Protein backbone atom coordinates (compact mmCIF):
# COMPACT_ATOMS: atom_id res chain seq x y z
CA UNK A 1 0.00 0.00 0.00
CA UNK A 2 1.49 3.31 -0.99
CA UNK A 3 1.71 6.42 1.18
CA UNK A 4 -1.24 8.19 -0.43
CA UNK A 5 -3.56 5.26 0.19
CA UNK A 6 -2.43 5.06 3.82
CA UNK A 7 -3.20 8.76 4.31
CA UNK A 8 -6.62 8.41 2.69
CA UNK A 9 -7.40 5.33 4.81
CA UNK A 10 -6.38 7.16 7.99
CA UNK A 11 -8.56 10.14 7.07
CA UNK A 12 -11.57 7.94 6.34
CA UNK A 13 -11.07 6.10 9.62
CA UNK A 14 -10.83 9.40 11.55
CA UNK A 15 -14.00 10.79 9.95
CA UNK A 16 -15.87 7.56 10.64
CA UNK A 17 -14.74 7.55 14.26
CA UNK A 18 -15.80 11.18 14.82
CA UNK A 19 -19.17 10.60 13.17
CA UNK A 20 -19.88 7.49 15.20
CA UNK A 21 -18.90 9.13 18.48
CA UNK A 22 -21.00 12.22 17.83
CA UNK A 23 -24.03 10.02 17.19
CA UNK A 24 -23.76 8.74 20.78
CA UNK A 25 -23.69 12.15 22.46
CA UNK A 26 -27.29 12.08 23.70
CA UNK A 27 -27.25 8.50 25.01
CA UNK A 28 -28.00 7.75 28.63
CA UNK A 29 -25.27 6.40 30.90
CA UNK A 30 -26.80 2.92 30.72
CA UNK A 31 -26.82 3.01 26.90
CA UNK A 32 -23.15 4.02 26.85
CA UNK A 33 -22.26 1.28 29.34
CA UNK A 34 -24.09 -1.27 27.18
CA UNK A 35 -22.23 -0.18 24.04
CA UNK A 36 -18.86 -0.12 25.80
CA UNK A 37 -19.52 -3.54 27.33
CA UNK A 38 -20.47 -4.96 23.94
CA UNK A 39 -17.32 -3.54 22.35
CA UNK A 40 -15.03 -4.84 25.07
CA UNK A 41 -16.81 -8.19 25.06
CA UNK A 42 -16.43 -8.49 21.29
CA UNK A 43 -12.71 -7.81 21.48
CA UNK A 44 -12.32 -10.23 24.38
CA UNK A 45 -14.32 -12.92 22.62
CA UNK A 46 -12.29 -12.50 19.45
CA UNK A 47 -9.00 -12.71 21.34
CA UNK A 48 -10.03 -15.75 23.37
CA UNK A 49 -11.33 -17.68 20.35
CA UNK A 50 -8.63 -16.63 17.86
CA UNK A 51 -11.02 -14.50 15.80
CA UNK A 52 -13.96 -16.89 15.66
CA UNK A 53 -17.13 -15.11 14.56
CA UNK A 54 -19.20 -17.03 17.09
CA UNK A 55 -16.79 -16.16 19.89
CA UNK A 56 -16.83 -12.49 18.89
CA UNK A 57 -20.63 -12.34 18.81
CA UNK A 58 -20.92 -14.26 22.05
CA UNK A 59 -18.45 -11.93 23.73
CA UNK A 60 -20.35 -8.90 22.47
CA UNK A 61 -23.63 -10.28 23.79
CA UNK A 62 -22.23 -11.12 27.21
CA UNK A 63 -20.37 -7.81 27.43
CA UNK A 64 -23.49 -5.88 26.44
CA UNK A 65 -25.54 -7.57 29.13
CA UNK A 66 -22.88 -6.93 31.78
CA UNK A 67 -22.52 -3.31 30.66
CA UNK A 68 -26.28 -2.85 30.84
CA UNK A 69 -26.43 -4.23 34.38
CA UNK A 70 -23.54 -2.14 35.74
CA UNK A 71 -24.76 0.62 38.03
CA UNK A 72 -28.28 -0.73 38.34
C-alpha positions in Angstrom: 0.0 0.0 0.0 1.5 3.3 -1.0 1.7 6.4 1.2 -1.2 8.2 -0.4 -3.6 5.3 0.2 -2.4 5.1 3.8 -3.2 8.8 4.3 -6.6 8.4 2.7 -7.4 5.3 4.8 -6.4 7.2 8.0 -8.6 10.1 7.1 -11.6 7.9 6.3 -11.1 6.1 9.6 -10.8 9.4 11.6 -14.0 10.8 9.9 -15.9 7.6 10.6 -14.7 7.6 14.3 -15.8 11.2 14.8 -19.2 10.6 13.2 -19.9 7.5 15.2 -18.9 9.1 18.5 -21.0 12.2 17.8 -24.0 10.0 17.2 -23.8 8.7 20.8 -23.7 12.2 22.5 -27.3 12.1 23.7 -27.2 8.5 25.0 -28.0 7.7 28.6 -25.3 6.4 30.9 -26.8 2.9 30.7 -26.8 3.0 26.9 -23.2 4.0 26.8 -22.3 1.3 29.3 -24.1 -1.3 27.2 -22.2 -0.2 24.0 -18.9 -0.1 25.8 -19.5 -3.5 27.3 -20.5 -5.0 23.9 -17.3 -3.5 22.4 -15.0 -4.8 25.1 -16.8 -8.2 25.1 -16.4 -8.5 21.3 -12.7 -7.8 21.5 -12.3 -10.2 24.4 -14.3 -12.9 22.6 -12.3 -12.5 19.5 -9.0 -12.7 21.3 -10.0 -15.7 23.4 -11.3 -17.7 20.4 -8.6 -16.6 17.9 -11.0 -14.5 15.8 -14.0 -16.9 15.7 -17.1 -15.1 14.6 -19.2 -17.0 17.1 -16.8 -16.2 19.9 -16.8 -12.5 18.9 -20.6 -12.3 18.8 -20.9 -14.3 22.1 -18.4 -11.9 23.7 -20.3 -8.9 22.5 -23.6 -10.3 23.8 -22.2 -11.1 27.2 -20.4 -7.8 27.4 -23.5 -5.9 26.4 -25.5 -7.6 29.1 -22.9 -6.9 31.8 -22.5 -3.3 30.7 -26.3 -2.8 30.8 -26.4 -4.2 34.4 -23.5 -2.1 35.7 -24.8 0.6 38.0 -28.3 -0.7 38.3 
